Amino acid sequence: MSMFPLGSVLFPHMPLRLRVFEERYLVMLSELVRAQDTRFGVVLIERGFEVGGGEHRFGVGTTADVAQIQAEDGMVGLGAQGGERFEVEDWLPDEPYPRAVVRVLPELVWDEALEPLRAETEQLVRRTLARASEFAEDVWPADVELADEPVPALWQLAAIAPLTALDQVRLLRAESAEALLQTLAELTEDAALQF
């Protein structure tokens, strides 16, 4: 799979907007469009920078399904949507752009018995966002709407929580909806102590 290491985490069911200018990613996008498979993987950079290559990357990520591509001011504007989670099994040579062999992780399964935990966790995240907005400008609004379907809403809730990228990678590895909610609540409680 073609890979796009970034300085941020992409969650399933979340939008991704990129302005692509680096030659290796322009080549990647043109090859994807030519192959009519406009899907690539996004992983968080562990050490290094988004531009120039040579970065170290985390081994878990999310596919990005491209919805829109347009040329703008000598670069390419890209709109995509987070899809499936995956685990990197092997990194391939970066020439001409990063690629990896990946294994898709199972979808989370919703259980109605989790509704009280979901409601409590959502309330905690929204309360923490409201408090965080008093101290920071780059947080989601506390009243942001989530999807109607439970599993997409869980991922969206994880994405809007005011957490570090390392915490977000931990959430991306969740093996069940219950584990995602429990970890999200625990991490959000810790984050709330900073505001």
Rosetta constraint file for C-alpha pairs under 8 A:
AtomPair CA 1 CA 40 HARMONIC 6.26 0.50
AtomPair CA 1 CA 41 HARMONIC 6.66 0.50
AtomPair CA 1 CA 99 HARMONIC 5.47 0.50
AtomPair CA 1 CA 100 HARMONIC 5.38 0.50
AtomPair CA 1 CA 101 HARMONIC 6.16 0.50
AtomPair CA 1 CA 102 HARMONIC 6.97 0.50
AtomPair CA 2 CA 28 HARMONIC 7.14 0.50
AtomPair CA 2 CA 39 HARMONIC 7.89 0.50
AtomPair CA 2 CA 40 HARMONIC 5.07 0.50
AtomPair CA 2 CA 41 HARMONIC 6.15 0.50
AtomPair CA 2 CA 97 HARMONIC 7.46 0.50
AtomPair CA 2 CA 98 HARMONIC 6.17 0.50
AtomPair CA 2 CA 99 HARMONIC 4.50 0.50
AtomPair CA 2 CA 100 HARMONIC 6.69 0.50
AtomPair CA 3 CA 40 HARMONIC 5.58 0.50
AtomPair CA 3 CA 41 HARMONIC 4.55 0.50
AtomPair CA 3 CA 42 HARMONIC 5.88 0.50
AtomPair CA 3 CA 43 HARMONIC 7.46 0.50
AtomPair CA 3 CA 97 HARMONIC 7.62 0.50
AtomPair CA 3 CA 98 HARMONIC 5.18 0.50
AtomPair CA 3 CA 99 HARMONIC 5.09 0.50
AtomPair CA 3 CA 100 HARMONIC 6.81 0.50
AtomPair CA 4 CA 25 HARMONIC 7.64 0.50
AtomPair CA 4 CA 40 HARMONIC 7.03 0.50
AtomPair CA 4 CA 41 HARMONIC 5.99 0.50
AtomPair CA 4 CA 42 HARMONIC 4.97 0.50
AtomPair CA 4 CA 43 HARMONIC 6.69 0.50
AtomPair CA 4 CA 98 HARMONIC 6.83 0.50
AtomPair CA 5 CA 42 HARMONIC 5.56 0.50
AtomPair CA 5 CA 43 HARMONIC 4.87 0.50
AtomPair CA 5 CA 44 HARMONIC 5.69 0.50
AtomPair CA 5 CA 45 HARMONIC 5.73 0.50
AtomPair CA 5 CA 50 HARMONIC 6.72 0.50
AtomPair CA 5 CA 57 HARMONIC 6.92 0.50
AtomPair CA 6 CA 42 HARMONIC 6.77 0.50
AtomPair CA 6 CA 43 HARMONIC 6.20 0.50
AtomPair CA 6 CA 44 HARMONIC 5.20 0.50
AtomPair CA 6 CA 45 HARMONIC 5.64 0.50
AtomPair CA 6 CA 50 HARMONIC 5.69 0.50
AtomPair CA 7 CA 44 HARMONIC 5.63 0.50
AtomPair CA 7 CA 45 HARMONIC 5.50 0.50
AtomPair CA 7 CA 49 HARMONIC 7.41 0.50
AtomPair CA 7 CA 50 HARMONIC 6.44 0.50
AtomPair CA 8 CA 43 HARMONIC 7.97 0.50
AtomPair CA 8 CA 44 HARMONIC 5.68 0.50
AtomPair CA 8 CA 45 HARMONIC 7.67 0.50
AtomPair CA 8 CA 165 HARMONIC 6.28 0.50
AtomPair CA 9 CA 42 HARMONIC 7.54 0.50
AtomPair CA 9 CA 43 HARMONIC 6.66 0.50
AtomPair CA 9 CA 44 HARMONIC 5.57 0.50
AtomPair CA 9 CA 61 HARMONIC 7.59 0.50
AtomPair CA 9 CA 165 HARMONIC 6.32 0.50
AtomPair CA 9 CA 168 HARMONIC 6.66 0.50
AtomPair CA 9 CA 169 HARMONIC 6.92 0.50
AtomPair CA 10 CA 14 HARMONIC 6.90 0.50
AtomPair CA 10 CA 15 HARMONIC 8.00 0.50
AtomPair CA 10 CA 16 HARMONIC 7.17 0.50
AtomPair CA 10 CA 42 HARMONIC 6.60 0.50
AtomPair CA 10 CA 43 HARMONIC 7.57 0.50
AtomPair CA 10 CA 61 HARMONIC 7.23 0.50
AtomPair CA 10 CA 62 HARMONIC 6.09 0.50
AtomPair CA 10 CA 82 HARMONIC 6.26 0.50
AtomPair CA 10 CA 159 HARMONIC 7.95 0.50
AtomPair CA 11 CA 62 HARMONIC 6.28 0.50
AtomPair CA 11 CA 82 HARMONIC 5.68 0.50
AtomPair CA 11 CA 83 HARMONIC 7.73 0.50
AtomPair CA 11 CA 85 HARMONIC 7.91 0.50
AtomPair CA 11 CA 155 HARMONIC 6.36 0.50
AtomPair CA 11 CA 156 HARMONIC 7.38 0.50
AtomPair CA 11 CA 158 HARMONIC 7.98 0.50
AtomPair CA 11 CA 159 HARMONIC 6.27 0.50
AtomPair CA 11 CA 172 HARMONIC 7.08 0.50
AtomPair CA 12 CA 62 HARMONIC 6.47 0.50
AtomPair CA 12 CA 63 HARMONIC 7.85 0.50
AtomPair CA 12 CA 81 HARMONIC 7.50 0.50
AtomPair CA 12 CA 82 HARMONIC 4.21 0.50
AtomPair CA 12 CA 83 HARMONIC 4.81 0.50
AtomPair CA 12 CA 84 HARMONIC 6.10 0.50
AtomPair CA 12 CA 85 HARMONIC 6.90 0.50
AtomPair CA 12 CA 152 HARMONIC 7.21 0.50
AtomPair CA 12 CA 155 HARMONIC 6.14 0.50
AtomPair CA 12 CA 156 HARMONIC 7.67 0.50
AtomPair CA 13 CA 81 HARMONIC 6.20 0.50
AtomPair CA 13 CA 82 HARMONIC 4.92 0.50
AtomPair CA 13 CA 83 HARMONIC 6.18 0.50
AtomPair CA 13 CA 152 HARMONIC 5.74 0.50
AtomPair CA 13 CA 155 HARMONIC 6.75 0.50
AtomPair CA 13 CA 156 HARMONIC 6.63 0.50
AtomPair CA 14 CA 81 HARMONIC 5.68 0.50
AtomPair CA 14 CA 82 HARMONIC 5.13 0.50
AtomPair CA 14 CA 155 HARMONIC 7.87 0.50
AtomPair CA 14 CA 156 HARMONIC 6.42 0.50
AtomPair CA 14 CA 159 HARMONIC 7.53 0.50
AtomPair CA 15 CA 79 HARMONIC 7.29 0.50
AtomPair CA 15 CA 80 HARMONIC 5.86 0.50
AtomPair CA 15 CA 81 HARMONIC 4.57 0.50
AtomPair CA 15 CA 82 HARMONIC 6.20 0.50
AtomPair CA 16 CA 64 HARMONIC 7.58 0.50
AtomPair CA 16 CA 78 HARMONIC 7.92 0.50
AtomPair CA 16 CA 79 HARMONIC 5.80 0.50
AtomPair CA 16 CA 80 HARMONIC 5.01 0.50
AtomPair CA 16 CA 81 HARMONIC 5.82 0.50
AtomPair CA 16 CA 82 HARMONIC 7.09 0.50
AtomPair CA 17 CA 77 HARMONIC 7.45 0.50
AtomPair CA 17 CA 78 HARMONIC 5.66 0.50
AtomPair CA 17 CA 79 HARMONIC 4.75 0.50
AtomPair CA 17 CA 80 HARMONIC 6.48 0.50
AtomPair CA 18 CA 77 HARMONIC 5.90 0.50
AtomPair CA 18 CA 78 HARMONIC 5.09 0.50
AtomPair CA 18 CA 79 HARMONIC 6.66 0.50
AtomPair CA 19 CA 75 HARMONIC 6.54 0.50
AtomPair CA 19 CA 76 HARMONIC 5.64 0.50
AtomPair CA 19 CA 77 HARMONIC 4.65 0.50
AtomPair CA 19 CA 78 HARMONIC 6.26 0.50
AtomPair CA 20 CA 25 HARMONIC 6.75 0.50
AtomPair CA 20 CA 26 HARMONIC 6.70 0.50
AtomPair CA 20 CA 75 HARMONIC 5.63 0.50
AtomPair CA 20 CA 76 HARMONIC 4.99 0.50
AtomPair CA 20 CA 77 HARMONIC 6.30 0.50
AtomPair CA 20 CA 78 HARMONIC 7.32 0.50
AtomPair CA 21 CA 25 HARMONIC 7.34 0.50
AtomPair CA 21 CA 26 HARMONIC 6.68 0.50
AtomPair CA 21 CA 74 HARMONIC 7.40 0.50
AtomPair CA 21 CA 75 HARMONIC 4.78 0.50
AtomPair CA 21 CA 76 HARMONIC 6.53 0.50
AtomPair CA 22 CA 26 HARMONIC 6.34 0.50
AtomPair CA 22 CA 51 HARMONIC 7.14 0.50
AtomPair CA 23 CA 27 HARMONIC 6.20 0.50
AtomPair CA 24 CA 28 HARMONIC 6.26 0.50
AtomPair CA 24 CA 96 HARMONIC 5.98 0.50
AtomPair CA 24 CA 97 HARMONIC 5.15 0.50
AtomPair CA 25 CA 29 HARMONIC 6.07 0.50
AtomPair CA 25 CA 97 HARMONIC 6.53 0.50
AtomPair CA 26 CA 30 HARMONIC 6.19 0.50
AtomPair CA 26 CA 76 HARMONIC 7.64 0.50
AtomPair CA 27 CA 31 HARMONIC 6.21 0.50
AtomPair CA 27 CA 96 HARMONIC 7.64 0.50
AtomPair CA 27 CA 97 HARMONIC 7.74 0.50
AtomPair CA 28 CA 32 HARMONIC 6.19 0.50
AtomPair CA 28 CA 96 HARMONIC 7.89 0.50
AtomPair CA 28 CA 97 HARMONIC 6.51 0.50
AtomPair CA 29 CA 33 HARMONIC 6.11 0.50
AtomPair CA 29 CA 38 HARMONIC 7.62 0.50
AtomPair CA 30 CA 34 HARMONIC 6.08 0.50
AtomPair CA 31 CA 35 HARMONIC 6.11 0.50
AtomPair CA 32 CA 36 HARMONIC 6.02 0.50
AtomPair CA 32 CA 37 HARMONIC 5.31 0.50
AtomPair CA 32 CA 38 HARMONIC 5.17 0.50
AtomPair CA 32 CA 39 HARMONIC 7.35 0.50
AtomPair CA 33 CA 37 HARMONIC 6.31 0.50
AtomPair CA 33 CA 38 HARMONIC 5.85 0.50
AtomPair CA 38 CA 65 HARMONIC 6.26 0.50
AtomPair CA 38 CA 66 HARMONIC 5.45 0.50
AtomPair CA 39 CA 63 HARMONIC 6.55 0.50
AtomPair CA 39 CA 64 HARMONIC 5.56 0.50
AtomPair CA 39 CA 65 HARMONIC 4.67 0.50
AtomPair CA 39 CA 66 HARMONIC 6.04 0.50
AtomPair CA 40 CA 63 HARMONIC 5.54 0.50
AtomPair CA 40 CA 64 HARMONIC 5.41 0.50
AtomPair CA 40 CA 65 HARMONIC 6.93 0.50
AtomPair CA 41 CA 61 HARMONIC 6.61 0.50
AtomPair CA 41 CA 62 HARMONIC 5.72 0.50
AtomPair CA 41 CA 63 HARMONIC 4.29 0.50
AtomPair CA 41 CA 64 HARMONIC 5.89 0.50
AtomPair CA 42 CA 61 HARMONIC 5.46 0.50
AtomPair CA 42 CA 62 HARMONIC 5.45 0.50
AtomPair CA 42 CA 63 HARMONIC 6.02 0.50
AtomPair CA 42 CA 64 HARMONIC 6.69 0.50
AtomPair CA 43 CA 57 HARMONIC 6.63 0.50
AtomPair CA 43 CA 58 HARMONIC 6.19 0.50
AtomPair CA 43 CA 59 HARMONIC 7.16 0.50
AtomPair CA 43 CA 60 HARMONIC 6.32 0.50
AtomPair CA 43 CA 61 HARMONIC 4.52 0.50
AtomPair CA 43 CA 62 HARMONIC 6.88 0.50
AtomPair CA 44 CA 57 HARMONIC 5.94 0.50
AtomPair CA 44 CA 58 HARMONIC 5.66 0.50
AtomPair CA 44 CA 61 HARMONIC 7.22 0.50
AtomPair CA 44 CA 165 HARMONIC 7.83 0.50
AtomPair CA 44 CA 169 HARMONIC 7.76 0.50
AtomPair CA 45 CA 49 HARMONIC 7.22 0.50
AtomPair CA 45 CA 50 HARMONIC 7.46 0.50
AtomPair CA 45 CA 55 HARMONIC 6.53 0.50
AtomPair CA 45 CA 56 HARMONIC 5.92 0.50
AtomPair CA 45 CA 57 HARMONIC 4.41 0.50
AtomPair CA 45 CA 58 HARMONIC 6.23 0.50
AtomPair CA 46 CA 55 HARMONIC 7.39 0.50
AtomPair CA 46 CA 56 HARMONIC 5.30 0.50
AtomPair CA 46 CA 57 HARMONIC 4.79 0.50
AtomPair CA 46 CA 58 HARMONIC 5.72 0.50
AtomPair CA 47 CA 55 HARMONIC 5.72 0.50
AtomPair CA 47 CA 56 HARMONIC 5.04 0.50
AtomPair CA 47 CA 57 HARMONIC 6.91 0.50
AtomPair CA 48 CA 54 HARMONIC 7.02 0.50
AtomPair CA 48 CA 55 HARMONIC 4.38 0.50
AtomPair CA 48 CA 56 HARMONIC 6.35 0.50
AtomPair CA 49 CA 53 HARMONIC 7.26 0.50
AtomPair CA 49 CA 55 HARMONIC 6.08 0.50
AtomPair CA 50 CA 55 HARMONIC 7.55 0.50
AtomPair CA 59 CA 87 HARMONIC 5.72 0.50
AtomPair CA 59 CA 88 HARMONIC 4.94 0.50
AtomPair CA 59 CA 89 HARMONIC 7.77 0.50
AtomPair CA 60 CA 85 HARMONIC 7.37 0.50
AtomPair CA 60 CA 86 HARMONIC 5.76 0.50
AtomPair CA 60 CA 87 HARMONIC 4.45 0.50
AtomPair CA 60 CA 88 HARMONIC 6.02 0.50
AtomPair CA 60 CA 169 HARMONIC 7.37 0.50
AtomPair CA 60 CA 172 HARMONIC 7.40 0.50
AtomPair CA 60 CA 173 HARMONIC 7.13 0.50
AtomPair CA 61 CA 85 HARMONIC 5.67 0.50
AtomPair CA 61 CA 86 HARMONIC 5.43 0.50
AtomPair CA 61 CA 87 HARMONIC 6.46 0.50
AtomPair CA 61 CA 88 HARMONIC 7.86 0.50
AtomPair CA 61 CA 169 HARMONIC 8.00 0.50
AtomPair CA 61 CA 172 HARMONIC 7.35 0.50
AtomPair CA 62 CA 82 HARMONIC 6.22 0.50
AtomPair CA 62 CA 83 HARMONIC 6.17 0.50
AtomPair CA 62 CA 84 HARMONIC 5.50 0.50
AtomPair CA 62 CA 85 HARMONIC 4.29 0.50
AtomPair CA 62 CA 86 HARMONIC 5.88 0.50
AtomPair CA 63 CA 82 HARMONIC 5.82 0.50
AtomPair CA 63 CA 83 HARMONIC 5.00 0.50
AtomPair CA 63 CA 84 HARMONIC 5.39 0.50
AtomPair CA 63 CA 85 HARMONIC 6.40 0.50
AtomPair CA 63 CA 86 HARMONIC 7.42 0.50
AtomPair CA 64 CA 80 HARMONIC 5.71 0.50
AtomPair CA 64 CA 81 HARMONIC 5.41 0.50
AtomPair CA 64 CA 82 HARMONIC 4.73 0.50
AtomPair CA 64 CA 83 HARMONIC 5.74 0.50
AtomPair CA 65 CA 80 HARMONIC 5.20 0.50
AtomPair CA 65 CA 81 HARMONIC 5.21 0.50
AtomPair CA 65 CA 82 HARMONIC 6.40 0.50
AtomPair CA 65 CA 83 HARMONIC 6.38 0.50
AtomPair CA 66 CA 78 HARMONIC 7.19 0.50
AtomPair CA 66 CA 79 HARMONIC 6.01 0.50
AtomPair CA 66 CA 80 HARMONIC 4.10 0.50
AtomPair CA 66 CA 81 HARMONIC 6.54 0.50
AtomPair CA 67 CA 78 HARMONIC 7.80 0.50
AtomPair CA 67 CA 79 HARMONIC 5.60 0.50
AtomPair CA 67 CA 80 HARMONIC 5.02 0.50
AtomPair CA 67 CA 81 HARMONIC 7.10 0.50
AtomPair CA 68 CA 77 HARMONIC 7.92 0.50
AtomPair CA 68 CA 78 HARMONIC 5.68 0.50
AtomPair CA 68 CA 79 HARMONIC 4.88 0.50
AtomPair CA 68 CA 80 HARMONIC 6.72 0.50
AtomPair CA 69 CA 76 HARMONIC 6.73 0.50
AtomPair CA 69 CA 77 HARMONIC 5.71 0.50
AtomPair CA 69 CA 78 HARMONIC 4.67 0.50
AtomPair CA 69 CA 79 HARMONIC 6.49 0.50
AtomPair CA 70 CA 76 HARMONIC 5.63 0.50
AtomPair CA 70 CA 77 HARMONIC 5.17 0.50
AtomPair CA 70 CA 78 HARMONIC 6.63 0.50
AtomPair CA 71 CA 75 HARMONIC 5.88 0.50
AtomPair CA 71 CA 76 HARMONIC 4.51 0.50
AtomPair CA 71 CA 77 HARMONIC 6.04 0.50
AtomPair CA 72 CA 76 HARMONIC 5.71 0.50
AtomPair CA 72 CA 77 HARMONIC 6.33 0.50
AtomPair CA 84 CA 104 HARMONIC 6.83 0.50
AtomPair CA 84 CA 105 HARMONIC 7.34 0.50
AtomPair CA 84 CA 107 HARMONIC 7.56 0.50
AtomPair CA 85 CA 104 HARMONIC 6.00 0.50
AtomPair CA 85 CA 105 HARMONIC 5.46 0.50
AtomPair CA 85 CA 106 HARMONIC 7.75 0.50
AtomPair CA 85 CA 107 HARMONIC 7.89 0.50
AtomPair CA 85 CA 172 HARMONIC 7.41 0.50
AtomPair CA 86 CA 102 HARMONIC 6.16 0.50
AtomPair CA 86 CA 103 HARMONIC 5.40 0.50
AtomPair CA 86 CA 104 HARMONIC 4.19 0.50
AtomPair CA 86 CA 105 HARMONIC 4.98 0.50
AtomPair CA 87 CA 102 HARMONIC 5.53 0.50
AtomPair CA 87 CA 103 HARMONIC 5.26 0.50
AtomPair CA 87 CA 104 HARMONIC 6.41 0.50
AtomPair CA 87 CA 105 HARMONIC 6.72 0.50
AtomPair CA 88 CA 100 HARMONIC 6.46 0.50
AtomPair CA 88 CA 101 HARMONIC 6.04 0.50
AtomPair CA 88 CA 102 HARMONIC 4.42 0.50
AtomPair CA 88 CA 103 HARMONIC 6.43 0.50
AtomPair CA 89 CA 100 HARMONIC 7.34 0.50
AtomPair CA 89 CA 101 HARMONIC 5.50 0.50
AtomPair CA 89 CA 102 HARMONIC 5.23 0.50
AtomPair CA 89 CA 103 HARMONIC 6.64 0.50
AtomPair CA 90 CA 100 HARMONIC 5.61 0.50
AtomPair CA 90 CA 101 HARMONIC 5.10 0.50
AtomPair CA 90 CA 102 HARMONIC 7.05 0.50
AtomPair CA 91 CA 98 HARMONIC 7.90 0.50
AtomPair CA 91 CA 99 HARMONIC 6.30 0.50
AtomPair CA 91 CA 100 HARMONIC 4.36 0.50
AtomPair CA 91 CA 101 HARMONIC 6.41 0.50
AtomPair CA 92 CA 98 HARMONIC 7.19 0.50
AtomPair CA 92 CA 99 HARMONIC 5.41 0.50
AtomPair CA 92 CA 100 HARMONIC 5.17 0.50
AtomPair CA 92 CA 101 HARMONIC 7.28 0.50
AtomPair CA 93 CA 98 HARMONIC 6.89 0.50
AtomPair CA 93 CA 99 HARMONIC 6.96 0.50
AtomPair CA 94 CA 98 HARMONIC 4.24 0.50
AtomPair CA 94 CA 99 HARMONIC 6.29 0.50
AtomPair CA 106 CA 175 HARMONIC 7.95 0.50
AtomPair CA 108 CA 151 HARMONIC 6.77 0.50
AtomPair CA 108 CA 175 HARMONIC 7.16 0.50
AtomPair CA 108 CA 176 HARMONIC 5.44 0.50
AtomPair CA 108 CA 177 HARMONIC 5.56 0.50
AtomPair CA 109 CA 151 HARMONIC 7.21 0.50
AtomPair CA 109 CA 176 HARMONIC 6.82 0.50
AtomPair CA 109 CA 177 HARMONIC 6.27 0.50
AtomPair CA 110 CA 114 HARMONIC 7.68 0.50
AtomPair CA 110 CA 150 HARMONIC 6.68 0.50
AtomPair CA 110 CA 151 HARMONIC 6.25 0.50
AtomPair CA 110 CA 177 HARMONIC 6.26 0.50
AtomPair CA 111 CA 115 HARMONIC 7.74 0.50
AtomPair CA 111 CA 177 HARMONIC 8.00 0.50
AtomPair CA 114 CA 118 HARMONIC 6.08 0.50
AtomPair CA 114 CA 178 HARMONIC 6.81 0.50
AtomPair CA 115 CA 119 HARMONIC 6.06 0.50
AtomPair CA 116 CA 120 HARMONIC 6.13 0.50
AtomPair CA 117 CA 121 HARMONIC 5.99 0.50
AtomPair CA 117 CA 181 HARMONIC 7.07 0.50
AtomPair CA 117 CA 182 HARMONIC 7.94 0.50
AtomPair CA 118 CA 122 HARMONIC 6.02 0.50
AtomPair CA 118 CA 154 HARMONIC 7.83 0.50
AtomPair CA 118 CA 181 HARMONIC 6.55 0.50
AtomPair CA 119 CA 123 HARMONIC 6.18 0.50
AtomPair CA 120 CA 124 HARMONIC 6.26 0.50
AtomPair CA 121 CA 125 HARMONIC 6.16 0.50
AtomPair CA 121 CA 181 HARMONIC 6.70 0.50
AtomPair CA 121 CA 184 HARMONIC 7.38 0.50
AtomPair CA 121 CA 185 HARMONIC 5.48 0.50
AtomPair CA 122 CA 126 HARMONIC 6.09 0.50
AtomPair CA 122 CA 157 HARMONIC 6.85 0.50
AtomPair CA 123 CA 127 HARMONIC 6.02 0.50
AtomPair CA 124 CA 128 HARMONIC 6.10 0.50
AtomPair CA 124 CA 185 HARMONIC 7.16 0.50
AtomPair CA 124 CA 188 HARMONIC 7.30 0.50
AtomPair CA 124 CA 189 HARMONIC 7.65 0.50
AtomPair CA 125 CA 129 HARMONIC 6.09 0.50
AtomPair CA 125 CA 157 HARMONIC 7.50 0.50
AtomPair CA 125 CA 161 HARMONIC 5.68 0.50
AtomPair CA 125 CA 162 HARMONIC 7.88 0.50
AtomPair CA 125 CA 185 HARMONIC 7.62 0.50
AtomPair CA 125 CA 188 HARMONIC 6.40 0.50
AtomPair CA 126 CA 130 HARMONIC 6.20 0.50
AtomPair CA 126 CA 142 HARMONIC 4.84 0.50
AtomPair CA 126 CA 143 HARMONIC 7.09 0.50
AtomPair CA 126 CA 161 HARMONIC 7.83 0.50
AtomPair CA 127 CA 131 HARMONIC 6.39 0.50
AtomPair CA 127 CA 142 HARMONIC 7.04 0.50
AtomPair CA 128 CA 132 HARMONIC 5.93 0.50
AtomPair CA 128 CA 161 HARMONIC 7.86 0.50
AtomPair CA 128 CA 162 HARMONIC 7.50 0.50
AtomPair CA 128 CA 188 HARMONIC 7.30 0.50
AtomPair CA 128 CA 191 HARMONIC 7.94 0.50
AtomPair CA 128 CA 192 HARMONIC 5.65 0.50
AtomPair CA 129 CA 133 HARMONIC 6.01 0.50
AtomPair CA 129 CA 139 HARMONIC 6.86 0.50
AtomPair CA 129 CA 140 HARMONIC 6.84 0.50
AtomPair CA 129 CA 141 HARMONIC 6.75 0.50
AtomPair CA 129 CA 142 HARMONIC 5.19 0.50
AtomPair CA 129 CA 161 HARMONIC 6.88 0.50
AtomPair CA 129 CA 162 HARMONIC 6.46 0.50
AtomPair CA 130 CA 134 HARMONIC 7.13 0.50
AtomPair CA 130 CA 141 HARMONIC 7.15 0.50
AtomPair CA 130 CA 142 HARMONIC 5.23 0.50
AtomPair CA 131 CA 135 HARMONIC 7.49 0.50
AtomPair CA 131 CA 192 HARMONIC 7.93 0.50
AtomPair CA 131 CA 195 HARMONIC 6.41 0.50
AtomPair CA 132 CA 136 HARMONIC 5.98 0.50
AtomPair CA 132 CA 139 HARMONIC 7.14 0.50
AtomPair CA 132 CA 162 HARMONIC 7.43 0.50
AtomPair CA 132 CA 192 HARMONIC 7.81 0.50
AtomPair CA 132 CA 195 HARMONIC 5.84 0.50
AtomPair CA 133 CA 137 HARMONIC 6.19 0.50
AtomPair CA 133 CA 138 HARMONIC 7.89 0.50
AtomPair CA 133 CA 139 HARMONIC 6.23 0.50
AtomPair CA 133 CA 140 HARMONIC 8.00 0.50
AtomPair CA 133 CA 141 HARMONIC 7.49 0.50
AtomPair CA 135 CA 195 HARMONIC 7.12 0.50
AtomPair CA 139 CA 160 HARMONIC 7.54 0.50
AtomPair CA 139 CA 162 HARMONIC 6.47 0.50
AtomPair CA 140 CA 144 HARMONIC 7.01 0.50
AtomPair CA 140 CA 160 HARMONIC 5.83 0.50
AtomPair CA 140 CA 161 HARMONIC 7.81 0.50
AtomPair CA 140 CA 162 HARMONIC 7.91 0.50
AtomPair CA 146 CA 153 HARMONIC 5.30 0.50
AtomPair CA 146 CA 156 HARMONIC 6.45 0.50
AtomPair CA 146 CA 157 HARMONIC 7.28 0.50
AtomPair CA 147 CA 152 HARMONIC 6.08 0.50
AtomPair CA 147 CA 153 HARMONIC 4.83 0.50
AtomPair CA 147 CA 156 HARMONIC 7.66 0.50
AtomPair CA 148 CA 152 HARMONIC 7.89 0.50
AtomPair CA 148 CA 153 HARMONIC 6.70 0.50
AtomPair CA 149 CA 153 HARMONIC 6.14 0.50
AtomPair CA 150 CA 154 HARMONIC 6.20 0.50
AtomPair CA 151 CA 155 HARMONIC 6.53 0.50
AtomPair CA 151 CA 177 HARMONIC 7.58 0.50
AtomPair CA 152 CA 156 HARMONIC 6.18 0.50
AtomPair CA 153 CA 157 HARMONIC 5.99 0.50
AtomPair CA 154 CA 158 HARMONIC 6.27 0.50
AtomPair CA 154 CA 177 HARMONIC 7.71 0.50
AtomPair CA 154 CA 180 HARMONIC 7.92 0.50
AtomPair CA 154 CA 181 HARMONIC 7.57 0.50
AtomPair CA 155 CA 159 HARMONIC 6.17 0.50
AtomPair CA 156 CA 160 HARMONIC 6.26 0.50
AtomPair CA 157 CA 161 HARMONIC 6.29 0.50
AtomPair CA 158 CA 168 HARMONIC 7.43 0.50
AtomPair CA 158 CA 171 HARMONIC 7.22 0.50
AtomPair CA 158 CA 184 HARMONIC 6.48 0.50
AtomPair CA 159 CA 168 HARMONIC 7.43 0.50
AtomPair CA 161 CA 188 HARMONIC 6.86 0.50
AtomPair CA 162 CA 188 HARMONIC 7.24 0.50
AtomPair CA 162 CA 191 HARMONIC 7.05 0.50
AtomPair CA 163 CA 167 HARMONIC 6.06 0.50
AtomPair CA 163 CA 168 HARMONIC 6.66 0.50
AtomPair CA 163 CA 187 HARMONIC 7.32 0.50
AtomPair CA 163 CA 188 HARMONIC 6.95 0.50
AtomPair CA 163 CA 191 HARMONIC 6.50 0.50
AtomPair CA 164 CA 168 HARMONIC 6.33 0.50
AtomPair CA 165 CA 169 HARMONIC 6.27 0.50
AtomPair CA 166 CA 170 HARMONIC 6.46 0.50
AtomPair CA 167 CA 171 HARMONIC 6.41 0.50
AtomPair CA 167 CA 187 HARMONIC 7.15 0.50
AtomPair CA 168 CA 172 HARMONIC 6.19 0.50
AtomPair CA 169 CA 173 HARMONIC 6.56 0.50
AtomPair CA 170 CA 174 HARMONIC 7.08 0.50
AtomPair CA 171 CA 180 HARMONIC 6.03 0.50
AtomPair CA 171 CA 183 HARMONIC 6.88 0.50
AtomPair CA 171 CA 184 HARMONIC 6.89 0.50
AtomPair CA 174 CA 179 HARMONIC 5.88 0.50
AtomPair CA 174 CA 180 HARMONIC 5.20 0.50
AtomPair CA 175 CA 179 HARMONIC 6.49 0.50
AtomPair CA 175 CA 180 HARMONIC 7.40 0.50
AtomPair CA 176 CA 180 HARMONIC 6.20 0.50
AtomPair CA 177 CA 181 HARMONIC 6.24 0.50
AtomPair CA 178 CA 182 HARMONIC 6.09 0.50
AtomPair CA 179 CA 183 HARMONIC 5.97 0.50
AtomPair CA 180 CA 184 HARMONIC 5.91 0.50
AtomPair CA 181 CA 185 HARMONIC 6.06 0.50
AtomPair CA 182 CA 186 HARMONIC 6.23 0.50
AtomPair CA 183 CA 187 HARMONIC 6.05 0.50
AtomPair CA 184 CA 188 HARMONIC 5.94 0.50
AtomPair CA 185 CA 189 HARMONIC 6.09 0.50
AtomPair CA 186 CA 190 HARMONIC 6.42 0.50
AtomPair CA 187 CA 191 HARMONIC 6.14 0.50
AtomPair CA 188 CA 192 HARMONIC 5.99 0.50
AtomPair CA 189 CA 193 HARMONIC 6.83 0.50
AtomPair CA 190 CA 194 HARMONIC 7.62 0.50
AtomPair CA 191 CA 195 HARMONIC 7.54 0.50
